[in-house]
Amino acid sequence: MMLFLRDMAGKVPPPVGKALAWVPPSWRLGAAYTRAKRDLEGFRQLSVVEQKEEATRRVRAILERVARGNAFYRKYYEAKGFDAASVQRFEDLERIPVVTKADLNAVPLRERSMPQRGCIKTNTGGSSGSPLEFYLDRYAFAREWAHMHDIWSRVGYTMRDLKLTFRGKNLGDEPLRYNAVYNEYYVNAYCPPDRQAAAVKAIARPLRIVHGYPSSIYAFVRYCAEHNRGVLDLLRKELKGVLLASEYPAPVYRDLIEGELDTPSVSWYGHSEMAVLAYEVERFVYAPFQSYGFTEAVADDEGRHHLVGTGYYNHVSPFIRYDTEDAITPEFEDGLLARFTIETGRLGEFVEDANGARISLTALIFGRHHKVFGLARFIQVRQTQPGRATLIVTAPQGVEISEEDVRAGFDDTNVAIAFDIEVRREPVRAPSGKVPVLIR
């Protein structure tokens, strides 16, 4: 059913798609979805001690399989002097060598994979500047959706709810396009905002959920707040909530979105490798689904904790104690990671000052109260040499922002970086349509 709908997604008219939305997800995604949902709910009922025991059992199962049949891990563990058979208890898991994206990229895909029927070849997309190619097993997305639906239900979402989705789509001359697979209207990221707003206004009343990149939703909502408040008035009448996907939901974006739409939002942590998935338990605080993968906080030599994950089920291209390269502040329950906050985002998203110190862009851009955000739509950074960087400021339509305005409104106190200023009408976008903070 899901494959059929995907093939027909752009051809099914909205009335038919809305009827298809009543088809249960277990029918669309099959038995793997039902098993994952049951497993998720069952894992929640376990005590912390029982969760640790179950996580150990699952990690041992994939570890034993990989040690036998995966050339990369066999050689990697031999070089590290690690014997997979020595892992017997929860406390032994920390002895498994951590693997990084660089370690995996250093060998061909075939050496670190065991292809199976129906597996899916994919990659991390390269937003960090270093893409990684790998396979997912055929049931990966069914398991993913079981957990994602659980997260989205926290703002009342059901599959029958019509969504408005901002995901960087290029739809040519169309401002919106209906997608029957997920009962949603895609917004054309490359369409002028006045046309976006007019198209959304025409279909606003049935919309229940807004979903997408925080930067894209923010840009749309801010435009409407300044130029077409009637769109927001219509949306507010029916909206249940906002699903903030794929990007760090910066407070300056999130506050405006929630305030103007008068509705709650939910964020989550996930990545393409599907080793870690975590849901928001309070604003910017995440709890990992230990039913999805074993999630840890591992301290480096400088005492920073990295988010590290082990996927239980991907035997094709395994991720075992895989360093996500995200720095976190962890909270533990009896040695098990219970909650975390994201400290700096990807460890590679930093600029270097004149003294050689690395400065987190999350902290620099979103951790200070820059008055220029009251004028600008976005602030981005490009750096080509230590101690010097360019602030790329996007001005709204009809607003003139001078270099002096930017300098007066940007707090660079105690930052040993000389900033050049570039003012634009449109932000620099990644191929995905996202608006990255760091321009590479």
N, C-alpha and C positions, 0 to 999 in steps of 0.2 A: 504493500500500500504506500509506504513512504517513498520508495523509488518512483512509483507511478506519479505521485503528487509532485515530486521534485521535477520530473520531466515536463509536467504540465503546468508548472507554477505560474509562468507568465501568460498562460493562455486561458486559465480558468477565470471567469468573471466573478466579481465580488459576491453576488448573491449565492452562487454555487459554492464558492470558497467558504463562505460563512456557514453554509449548511454542512460542509465537510469538516468544519472545526468541531462538530459534535462527535466525530469519530474518536473513540477513546485512544489515548496514546499507546496503550498496550496492543491495540490492533495495528497502529501505524508502525511502531518500533519493535514489536514482537516480544517473545518470551524474555529476551535479555533485559528489556526495560523493566518488566514485571519483577524479575529476579533482583535487579539492582535496587529497585524501590523497596522491596521486601527486606533486602540486606541492609539498606540504609536505616530503615525503621527499627530493625532488630538490633543493629549496632548501638543505636541510641539507648536501648534498654539495658545495655551491659554496664556493669560497674567499671571504674577506672582499671582495677586489677584485671577484670575480664577483657577489657579492650586491649590492654597490653599483651595479654596472652594470645588473643586472636590476631593482633597485628604481627606478633612474633611468628605465629604459625604461617601466616600468609607470606611474610618476607622470606622465611626459610624455604617455602615451596618454590618461589620463583628463583631464589638464590641457587638452590640445588639444580634446578633445570638449566639455568644459565651457565653454571660452572661446568656442566657436562657438554653443552652444545653451542655456546657462543664463543667464537674465537677471540674476540676482543677482551671480554671479561676474564676468560681463562688466563690469557697472557698478562692482563693487567693485575690480576690477583697474585699470580706467580711472582711478578716483579715486585709486588708490595709485601710478599711473604705472608699472604693471607690464605687460610684454608677455610673454604665455605662450610665444610662439615663441622667446624668448631663452633658454629653459632647454634646454641641450644636454648638460651634464655633471653629475655628482653634486654638484660644488661649487656649481652654479647653484641647486640645490633650496632652499638657505637664503634665496634672494632672493624666493621666493614668499611673498606676504603671509600672515601667520597670521590665521585667522578664529576668532572666539569664538562661544559660544552666544548672547551678547547681539547680535552682528552678525546672526546668522541669525534670531533672534526679532524683529528690527526690521523684517523684511519678511514679507509673506504667504507661506504655504507654496507657493502656485502660482508665485511669482516665483523660487523657488530650487529648483524641482523640474521634472523632465521625465518625467512618468508613463509607464510602460510596461505592457504586458500582464502580469498576474499579480503586480504589485508590491503590497507590504503596507504599509498605513498604520499607524504606531506612534508612540510618544513615549518620552521619557526617564523618565517616571514622576513627575518633580517632587520627588524626595527632597531635592534641593538647594534647593528653594523656587522654582525657575524651570524648569518643564517645557518641552521642545522637541518639536514635532511634526515628523515627517519620514516619508519612504517608504524601504523596503528593497526591493531587487530580489528576484525570485522564487527565486533560488538562494542567498540569503544564509544561510539556516539550514542548508542542506546543507554549505556551506563551514565554517560555525561548528562543526557537529558533527564534521567531519573533524578539526578542531584540538582540540576539547574531548575527544574520545575519546583523542587522543594524550596529553593532560594526565592524564586519569584513569587511563590505563594505567600511570602511574608508581606507583600503589598496587595494581596488579594487576587493575584493573577490566576486565571484559568485559561485553557487553550481555546475557549470560546470567546475570549476577549479580543477585540480588534485593537491592533497595535499600530503606532506610528513610529517608524524605525529610521534612525540616522546612523548609517553604517558606511559612509563614504562611497556610495554607489554612483556610478556615472550612467545616467539613463538617457543620454543624448538630449533631445529637446523636451522630454517629458519631465515635469516637476515631480510627479508621483507615479508609482507603479504598484499595482496590487500583486502580492505574492501569496498564493493559496496555501503553500506548504505551512506557513506559520500564521496565516490569517492576519496579514499586516500590509500596510502601505510603506514602501520604501520611499525615502525622500532623496531626490537627486542632489548630491553634495555640490554639484558644479552648476546648479541653476541659480539665477539671481534670487536674493532673499525675498523680494517683493512677489515674485511668481510662486516661490515656495509657500509664502504666507497665504496668498490667494487660493492656492490649491488645497491647502490644509483647511482653510475656513469652509470650503465647500463640503468637506467630509468630516468635520470636527465632531458633530454630535454623537456618532456611535463610538468614537474612540474612547478606550478605557485605559490604555497603557501607552506611555512613551518610552522608547527603548533605544539605546545606542551609545555612541561615544560622548562622554560628558562635554568635551570641547565643542562638538557639533550641535548638541542640544542647547548648550549655553548660547552659541552664536545665534541660533534661531529664536530662542526665547528673548534674548536681549534685543534683537531686531524688532520683534513684535511689540515688546514693551515700549520701544521708542517710536515705532512707526505704525503699528496696527494692533492696538490693544483689543480690538474686537475678536481677534483669533484667540487670545488668551482667555477672554471672557467665556467663549464657547467651550474651550478645552476644560476649563475649571469645573464646568457643570457636571461632567461625566467621568473625569479621570479618577482612577484608583491609585495610581502611583507611577513612579519613574524607575526604570531599570538602567543603571549606570554601568556600562560594559567596557572592558578592554583597556581603559586608561585609568590612571590615578584620578579619583574624583575630587579635584582640588576644591578647597572650601569656597574660594571666590566664585567658582562655577556653580557648585552645588547650592550655595546659599541663594543665588539668584534664581536658579531653576525651581527650587522648592518654594521660594517666596512668591514668585510670579505665578506659578501654577497651583499654589496652595495645596500641595499634595506631598506625601512622603516619598522618599527614594530609598533604594537599596543598592548596595554595591557588593562585589565579591572579588575574591582573588582566584585567578586561574591562569593557565598558560597552555600553549599549543602542545607541549609534551605530555600533558594529561597525567602528571605524577602527583600534582597537588591541586586541590580545590578547597576553598574556604569561604564561608558565608559571614556576613556582617551581623554581629550580635548587638553592637551599638555603634554609633558613628565612628568609622575608621578603626574599629576593633573587630578582628576576624577570628573565627573558630574553624579549624580544619576539619573536613570530613575524613576521619580516620577509616571510614568504610570505603572511601574512594582510593586512598593510597596512604602509606605510612608517612606522616609529616613530622619533621624534626626541626629543632633550632640547634645549629652546630656552630660553636665559637671558633673564630680564626685566631691567628697568632696575635692579632691586635685586640682581641676580646670582643669583636663585633660578632653578633649572631647572624648566620646565614640561614635562610629558609631552604631546607633540603627535603627532597621527596623520593619515595620509592613507589612506583606503580605496581600494583599487585598482579595485573592481568595481561600487560603487554609483553608477551613472550617473543614477539616478532623483532622489535627494536627496544630492548629493555632499558629502563631508567632506574638504576638501583643506587640509592643514596646520591641522588643527582642534585648538584648545587644550582639552585635557581638564579643565583647571583643577586638576590634581593636581601637587603639588610633589614632585620626586624628586631623589635623589642618583645621578647617572649614572656609568657606566663605558663607555669607548669602545674600539673596536678599529679603528685606522686611520680614524677619523672616523665610524664607524658605531656607533650605540648598541647595546651588547652586553648590558648588564645594568643594573639599577637597583633602588634601594630606594625605597619610598614614604616621603617625608619627613614630610608632615603630613596626608595624605589630601586630600580636597577642600579647595581653598583657602578656601572659604566656611565651613568648619567651625571657627570660632574664636569666642572671646569677647573683649570689649574691656575692658581694665583702666581704672583711674581716671586713668591718664596718657595714654589714647588708644592704647596699644600693643595689637596683636592677639596673642592667645595661642592656639596650636593646641590643640584639645581632645584630639587624639590624644596629644600630649605631656603635657598636664595630667592626663588621666585614666589613660592607660596607660603613660606614660613615667616615672611615679613609683611608688614601692612603698607604696601606700595600705593600711594595715592594715585599714581598714574592708571591703576586699574579702574578708577572712576571715569577715565577718559577713553582708555584703549579697550579694544575687544580682546586682544591677545598680546602676550609678551613671550618672545622666543629668543634663544641665544645661539650664536654661532661663534666658535673659537678656532683660530688657526695657529695661535702661538700662546705659550704660557704668559700670564699676566696681562693679556689683552683679549677683549671679546667684543662682539657686536650685539647690542640689544635691538631686536627686530620687533617693532611695535606696530600693531595693526589698528588703524584709525577707523571708527565707524563712518558710514555714509554721512556726508554733510558736516563732518567734524574735522577741523584742522588742528593737528597736534604738531607743535614745534619741537625742535631739539631741546630748547630751554624748558618746555613743559615736561618732557620726559625726565630730564636731569633733576628738575625740582621735585618730581613725583616718584622717583625711584630711590629707595633707601639702600645705598651701597656703603653704609658706615662700616669701617673696619674690614672692608674687602679690598685686598691688594690686587685689584684688576682695573685697568684703564678701559672704560667702556666707550665704544663708538655707538652712534645712534643711527638707525635706519627706520624710517616711517613708511608703511605700506598701506594700501587699501585692502589687500587680501593677504591672509597668512600664508606661510610656506607649508604646504601639505605633503604628507607622505603619499606614496602610491595608493595606500589603503584609504586615503581620505582623512586620516587622523591629522591633528595639528600637534606635532611633537614639540616639546619644550626645547630640546637640544637639536639643532640643525646640523646634520653630519655632512 
